[in-house]
Amino acid sequence: MVSYKRLTPEEVNFAGAALLDPDETTDTDLKEVNPELPLLPQSRRCSITVALLTLGGLIVVLFGIWLLGTIFWLHTPPSTKPHRPPPPAVAKSPNGTWLQPESCSQIPEAWRFDCYPERGVVVTEEMCHARNCCFIQSSQTKTSGRNGVPWCFYTPDYPSYELVSITDTEMGKVGKLLRNKKTYYPKDIDALQVEVLYEEDNRLRVKITDPAEKRYEVPIDVPVVQKKASNPSYTVDFIKEPFGLIVKRTQTGTVLLNTSIAPLFYADQFLQMSTSLPSRFIYGLGEHRSNFLHDVQWNTLTMWARDVPPMELTNLYGVHPFYLSMESDGMAYGFFMLNSNAMDVALQPAPAITWRMIGGILDFYIFLGPDPSSVIAQYLDVVGKPAMPIFWALGYHLCRWGYKSSDKTWNVVKEMRNNGIPQDVQWNDIDYMDHALDFTYDTVNFSGLPELVKDLHRHDQHYVMILDPGISNSQLPGSYWPFDEGMKRGIFINDSNGDVLIGKVWPGLTAFPDFSNPDTHEWWYQNLKRFHEKVPFDGVWIDMNEPSNFFDGSLNGCPDNELENPPYTPGILGGTLKAKTVCASARQKISTHYNIHSLYGLMEAKATESALRKITDKRPFVISRSTFPSQGKYSGHWLGDNRSQWKDLATSIPGMLTFNILGIPLIGADICGFGGSTTEELCVRWTQLGAFYPFSRNHNSIDEQDQEPTAFSPAARTAMKEAILLRYSLFPHLYTLFHHAHISGRTVATPLLFQFPNDEKTYGIDKQFLWGKSLLVTPVLEEGRDYVVGYFPEGLWYDFHTGDSLVSSGEEISLQAPKDKINLHLREGSVIPTQRPNTTLWVSSSQPLHLIVSLSEDGLAKGDLFWDDGETLDTYEKDQYAYIYFTVQQNTMTSEVLHNHEEATYITVETVSFYGVKTEPENITVNSQEAAFTYHNNQSAVVFHPLKCEYYQGNPAKKLIF
């Protein structure tokens, strides 16, 4: 039996099963092996006489202590001082100062865990020692707003919880934790329950809760598992004191979780847990503006939904406490902290991560993949897979704040039509409203709005409008139904006194709907339905839903209490929980705003998605600014109020990739930038990249120069048109990728590391990305460049446009990139379905297919196509779809209808291009009939007419032999 010692990241002391079955070794024997105390003290052998004498002496001592304590208490006045730090854990010097243990200097800088994480504080030695922590000044100063090596850090034996019992359950194990010494945060919870749930072979859940009092838990649906995993791919070990939890991958022994590296805190308003990481490669943790690969050099990411233009080192619109981590052998795992309270997530170069939250419980999942794509699928099994979008959502969208009239909006649409530039959706920002009032439109400047929407529909186009959550309370009684009816139903957020909380947004003073209340969802639906009868919109853009507030808190401020001023405030922009939002102490149906602030956008999205289902009886289209885990089931997202700068163009790719791994694949950035005025070159390059955003929208701010494609020179307009047409030609492939995201939790925009996890060079790439597994996008992201350098993982690649082959050993390659071109390459072994593009997806989707086949070195390829009517609810779940699988081997291409439906009768393959045909074929036959073809010297063959391959019931398989 191994006694307790401090763990290094790769060590595990003791398994939980052994806690239940201690051996019979005596204390004397143990001390000969190791002078430290054993993990579980062994029972001493003693006589009855000795036991009775010992018991009697103990009773006398306890009585004396009680008597002295009572006398002291009676002569001491009640304390009104706040909770103070615990008494020193080690000896004091003769003059009363704390003696810093020698072990402090032995802790490497990378492994120093911050004992004084408060922002904006220059920590002194006295302040640090008051917390009984080590103090060593570092050359890397910890300054306000940015972390460095902490000067104040925990001692190796800093007091934490002790595991006093552990027992088996039907789902895993349950243990009891006790804390014997107070911390420096008030209202410590002294007794905890740790529950370890072996939910799936590749999924572990751990909940640490207060067994004596129910605490707030995040109200999203997660699986309730009744049966323990039969063959888990992980082991779980426990450390008794200080308590530690160790999770290892069974196959390799890699430590995925090790909480023994720093003390566990669990106070009423401060929870902290640290764990080592198997490598420095960590992704996710949205929403932040950063590289796709996070920096672990003392990098703290704050989570608390906030209305602020994207900038580094700032909490942004959404909260996603999930990360994906790569291991040293190419395997991957994921970690999800199910908590919606304000939090800091601190990364340090050990590598290690620390979670600091100001409420809720510790409830987390570990997903063991083992590959990155499997990790994301397992995460989405918990929070929910994304919805299948309505087909036109994948077209090109145009919007701006500042069209200022329905005539101007209509003219933009007509100009796009006149120039033959594809457009599926027209949007309006708040200027369509009457004085910025929700569910109204300006009957003077936007008098033609209803007719504009009808005209869009006649041209197979669609209309999306913006809605903000703030509802004006300043209109004449009886004149504004949304507020009057909301007051009758009591659906607004209240302040701490129970009165409706009043803030300020675009229409002036406003009340905020409480979307945690089911009654609010019905009220929201009725408002949308009433407006839809006037303006038959097709989708809804929900903005300002952090919720944003032009006041800090409310018109009347916020009370001075522990919810508004918690003992620890994460690094929130503005420094307080109420900064540009509603009071943390505000009351909502299910909890205080303190707990559910970051869920506001998710709850509004659920209400909006549900309302649109009823109103349109089609798949809802919702785009939300604020997001939370499970949001992909209800809405897409855009990356917020970016700027017309080259830097913003480049940072849109890591943002897009991050949201794909967070389960929101319908994602994009404002093409050409929102704030400021773009340049022609920037807008061309951005349109080329934006054509490959899963959600593709050009959006502009008020009073900036026009940036629709029609606003530029003929050459620029042509380049933009070609990029959008390219997107439309790839619609069958993109639509199929969204099907796999909906069914299997796959990514649409895919990081290279997902397909090449054994190539560490791909781990930091976020200037390129894949669509699915096979289509590599390498955009120009710098001004004045007519070339771009891209990384090509080892293998055979083909230029999408020409079929020219490129063999890479895993290297960077310079590519020509004139202003009218975006570089696309096909990975060997793929079949990509495309179509002849048109100005709307409705027209494009009726065109015959053109298949592009990129053969592997040994002549293999595969691909697929999902097809349905594009708008009916739940077609996959109702078996109302067709699914076709393409394979190529031994010079034969087979297309097989694996799932048949009437939709298959509308699919026709007109032409096929083969890339990588090494010798010119003598002939090509399609279903035993010869077809004309052309062979090119770059080893590609193109099959021309008369190839017509139709699919219908009773004839599911087609063959093309070359």
KAQUIFEN-V404751 format. One record per residue. N is the residue number from 1. OMEGA is omega in whole degrees, 0 to 359 (* if undefined). Layout:
n=[N	N]
omega=[OMEGA	OMEGA]
//
This chain:
n=[1	2	3	4	5	6	7	8	9	10	11	12	13	14	15	16	17	18	19	20	21	22	23	24	25	26	27	28	29	30	31	32	33	34	35	36	37	38	39	40	41	42	43	44	45	46	47	48	49	50	51	52	53	54	55	56	57	58	59	60	61	62	63	64	65	66	67	68	69	70	71	72	73	74	75	76	77	78	79	80	81	82	83	84	85	86	87	88	89	90	91	92	93	94	95	96	97	98	99	100	101	102	103	104	105	106	107	108	109	110	111	112	113	114	115	116	117	118	119	120	121	122	123	124	125	126	127	128	129	130	131	132	133	134	135	136	137	138	139	140	141	142	143	144	145	146	147	148	149	150	151	152	153	154	155	156	157	158	159	160	161	162	163	164	165	166	167	168	169	170	171	172	173	174	175	176	177	178	179	180	181	182	183	184	185	186	187	188	189	190	191	192	193	194	195	196	197	198	199	200	201	202	203	204	205	206	207	208	209	210	211	212	213	214	215	216	217	218	219	220	221	222	223	224	225	226	227	228	229	230	231	232	233	234	235	236	237	238	239	240	241	242	243	244	245	246	247	248	249	250	251	252	253	254	255	256	257	258	259	260	261	262	263	264	265	266	267	268	269	270	271	272	273	274	275	276	277	278	279	280	281	282	283	284	285	286	287	288	289	290	291	292	293	294	295	296	297	298	299	300	301	302	303	304	305	306	307	308	309	310	311	312	313	314	315	316	317	318	319	320	321	322	323	324	325	326	327	328	329	330	331	332	333	334	335	336	337	338	339	340	341	342	343	344	345	346	347	348	349	350	351	352	353	354	355	356	357	358	359	360	361	362	363	364	365	366	367	368	369	370	371	372	373	374	375	376	377	378	379	380	381	382	383	384	385	386	387	388	389	390	391	392	393	394	395	396	397	398	399	400	401	402	403	404	405	406	407	408	409	410	411	412	413	414	415	416	417	418	419	420	421	422	423	424	425	426	427	428	429	430	431	432	433	434	435	436	437	438	439	440	441	442	443	444	445	446	447	448	449	450	451	452	453	454	455	456	457	458	459	460	461	462	463	464	465	466	467	468	469	470	471	472	473	474	475	476	477	478	479	480	481	482	483	484	485	486	487	488	489	490	491	492	493	494	495	496	497	498	499	500	501	502	503	504	505	506	507	508	509	510	511	512	513	514	515	516	517	518	519	520	521	522	523	524	525	526	527	528	529	530	531	532	533	534	535	536	537	538	539	540	541	542	543	544	545	546	547	548	549	550	551	552	553	554	555	556	557	558	559	560	561	562	563	564	565	566	567	568	569	570	571	572	573	574	575	576	577	578	579	580	581	582	583	584	585	586	587	588	589	590	591	592	593	594	595	596	597	598	599	600	601	602	603	604	605	606	607	608	609	610	611	612	613	614	615	616	617	618	619	620	621	622	623	624	625	626	627	628	629	630	631	632	633	634	635	636	637	638	639	640	641	642	643	644	645	646	647	648	649	650	651	652	653	654	655	656	657	658	659	660	661	662	663	664	665	666	667	668	669	670	671	672	673	674	675	676	677	678	679	680	681	682	683	684	685	686	687	688	689	690	691	692	693	694	695	696	697	698	699	700	701	702	703	704	705	706	707	708	709	710	711	712	713	714	715	716	717	718	719	720	721	722	723	724	725	726	727	728	729	730	731	732	733	734	735	736	737	738	739	740	741	742	743	744	745	746	747	748	749	750	751	752	753	754	755	756	757	758	759	760	761	762	763	764	765	766	767	768	769	770	771	772	773	774	775	776	777	778	779	780	781	782	783	784	785	786	787	788	789	790	791	792	793	794	795	796	797	798	799	800	801	802	803	804	805	806	807	808	809	810	811	812	813	814	815	816	817	818	819	820	821	822	823	824	825	826	827	828	829	830	831	832	833	834	835	836	837	838	839	840	841	842	843	844	845	846	847	848	849	850	851	852	853	854	855	856	857	858	859	860	861	862	863	864	865	866	867	868	869	870	871	872	873	874	875	876	877	878	879	880	881	882	883	884	885	886	887	888	889	890	891	892	893	894	895	896	897	898	899	900	901	902	903	904	905	906	907	908	909	910	911	912	913	914	915	916	917	918	919	920	921	922	923	924	925	926	927	928	929	930	931	932	933	934	935	936	937	938	939	940	941	942	943	944	945	946	947	948	949	950	951	952	953	954	955	956	957	958	959	960	961	962]
omega=[184	179	183	168	180	184	163	186	184	183	175	185	193	179	181	180	181	177	183	185	180	180	187	181	181	178	181	179	181	183	176	178	183	184	180	179	177	180	173	181	180	180	178	176	182	179	179	182	180	181	181	179	179	181	181	179	180	180	180	181	180	180	179	179	179	182	179	180	180	180	180	181	181	182	181	179	179	180	174	181	177	179	182	177	179	175	182	182	180	187	174	175	180	180	173	179	182	179	180	181	179	182	180	183	181	180	179	183	183	183	177	183	192	177	181	188	181	182	173	183	170	190	176	179	180	179	182	182	175	176	179	183	177	177	175	179	181	176	177	188	171	183	183	175	181	184	169	177	183	174	184	185	188	172	181	183	183	184	177	179	175	175	185	176	177	182	177	174	179	183	182	181	173	182	178	179	177	174	183	180	181	176	180	171	186	174	171	172	192	182	181	172	175	182	180	186	178	191	179	179	180	180	178	176	178	177	175	190	173	183	184	185	180	177	181	174	185	186	172	182	173	183	172	187	183	186	181	177	185	183	185	180	182	170	180	180	184	170	186	186	347	184	175	179	183	176	181	173	184	186	187	184	180	178	181	179	177	184	181	186	179	185	175	175	177	175	184	183	176	176	180	177	178	174	172	175	181	178	178	186	184	187	178	176	182	5	178	174	182	170	177	175	183	176	179	180	177	185	180	180	181	180	177	189	188	174	177	176	185	175	182	174	183	172	184	194	188	180	181	183	179	172	172	180	175	177	187	184	179	174	183	173	179	180	181	175	183	182	183	178	176	183	166	174	187	177	178	195	180	4	181	180	177	176	175	183	185	176	178	181	170	183	186	180	171	182	190	171	17	179	184	181	179	177	182	178	179	175	181	171	181	187	179	180	183	178	172	184	170	193	186	176	183	176	181	183	175	180	163	169	180	170	171	175	176	178	179	178	182	179	177	179	182	178	177	179	183	180	178	181	183	173	179	189	171	181	166	173	192	183	176	186	172	181	176	179	176	175	173	167	183	185	176	183	180	181	181	184	179	181	176	181	178	178	176	181	178	180	178	176	189	187	178	179	178	169	172	183	183	181	184	175	189	181	179	179	180	183	184	187	182	180	182	181	177	178	179	185	179	188	181	175	178	173	185	177	180	177	179	179	182	175	180	174	188	181	184	180	186	167	184	177	177	184	171	181	179	178	178	179	178	177	179	178	182	176	179	181	180	181	180	178	178	181	188	181	182	180	185	176	181	187	173	191	173	358	178	182	178	171	166	178	181	176	183	181	181	179	177	182	187	177	179	183	181	180	177	176	176	186	184	174	184	173	180	179	185	186	177	172	182	183	176	181	179	184	173	188	188	181	173	178	177	183	192	179	186	176	188	180	178	182	176	179	178	180	182	179	180	180	181	175	181	187	186	186	177	177	180	172	180	172	185	177	180	185	179	179	185	183	182	176	189	185	166	185	167	193	169	190	180	183	180	181	180	179	180	174	183	184	178	181	176	176	178	181	180	182	173	179	176	175	176	185	179	192	175	175	178	182	184	176	180	183	182	182	181	168	181	181	180	183	176	181	180	177	177	176	183	175	180	163	174	173	192	182	170	184	189	180	182	175	172	181	180	178	169	180	182	184	188	182	179	181	179	180	179	180	178	179	180	179	181	176	177	177	183	178	181	183	180	178	180	180	178	177	177	175	180	175	182	185	189	179	179	174	172	168	193	173	180	183	179	180	181	185	178	178	185	178	180	190	181	184	173	171	174	176	177	160	183	183	199	187	184	182	181	185	170	185	182	183	172	182	171	174	177	178	180	177	178	176	184	178	184	181	180	172	184	187	189	185	178	184	180	178	183	174	187	190	174	183	177	184	174	183	174	189	180	185	166	184	176	178	179	175	179	175	184	172	184	175	177	178	172	187	176	188	171	179	178	179	181	187	177	183	177	179	167	181	176	185	176	187	172	181	179	170	181	174	176	179	183	179	170	184	173	183	172	185	182	181	167	181	179	181	181	180	181	184	173	178	185	182	182	175	175	173	180	177	180	175	179	173	186	178	181	174	187	179	178	181	181	182	181	184	177	173	184	181	176	173	176	174	177	175	192	178	183	179	174	176	176	177	176	183	175	178	181	179	178	180	176	179	181	185	180	176	172	177	178	178	181	175	5	173	176	185	183	179	177	183	181	178	191	187	178	181	175	185	181	*]
//
